[in-house]
């Protein structure tokens, strides 16, 4: 079961509902009531578009907004221009939403994209294949969509994904998680959408470090990149990344020491999420872990870091924690669940060096002693300390 749904811009303020207007009209005497067609056309002619647009934005109920466009073509255009979001939704057996068959859905989508030309967000998450029909009917206008979701479209080929991407040159955010996007697809993405600021490639297994390199070279405003569970990525493709890249999620990747140096090479990272399975093996048969050397590299390369997530990184010893305390003066949030070598002295190094720290997450076991934690809380009473099992 599926549904194409829309979201609307809502303002504030009170305005008569459609039922109240109808009731008021029913109270007018028969002799004084003008002909219906004359009354409707007169109202339509006398209200300028700006006024109608303001009225629409101040409607409070979905019922009124949905019925607004039934008045005439002018009002329908006002309604259409106020649609900012359109998405495909799985109903999962709910009788609340109408069923749109896979056969007619492509035609419905084409009509909706033609009608709603001011969309900012379009989500086709988990969408059945539609490009066989849509390929012959690309949009006849330049789409204004800025946020596109194609995640879990795992039936799409790389060529089909590339075709869809090419329709949306104004994208600043795209989610391609759990798709078969390749280096060629990332090349098309970077060429067509050079203004991208946020890209999600989590759980994609068909692209390499070369695809990341091209994406970062072309999209110089890119600020966030998620490559979680992209198991063959070493990180070397980040070499020379722009300083605009402030957030990287690279959990469960096969990062190498050279790859980590590349990730921090831009110097602008503020949020870094790293996590690796214990004893991971890279393609060269080498053990791939986040160790003390890696943490020292990260701390020196990320002076602007405010969030560091290091779950299950149990090969970081005192030297690594001292490096964070010495170099990461802007650190506010740090998650260290599973970091078994966070000793009492390591916790003290964080307390001494990270003066802006506001959140610290630790294990209930294996890390530091209770007395060291009490001292930390005394020295940092404003820091929220959470202890969880991992």
Secondary structure, 3 states (H helix, E strand, C coil): CEEEEEEECCCCCCCCCHHHHHHHHHCCCCCCCCCHHHHHHHHHHHCCHHHHHHHHHCCCCHHHHHHHCCCCHHHHHHHHHCEEEEEEEECCCCCCCCCCCHHHHHHHHHHHHHHCCCCCEEECCCCCCCHHHHCCCCCCCCCCCCEEECCCCCCCCHHHHHHHHHCCCCCCEEECCCCCCCHHHHHHHHHHCCCCCEEECCCCCCCCHHHHHHHHHHCCCCCEEECCCCCCCCCHHHCCCCCCCCEEECCCCCCCHHHHHHHCCCCCCCEEEEECCCCCECCCCCECCCEHHHHHHHHHHCCCCCEEEEECCCECCHHHHHHHHHHCCCCCEEECCCCCCCCHHHHHHHHHHCCCCCEEEEECCCCCCHHHHHHHHHHCCCCEEEEECC
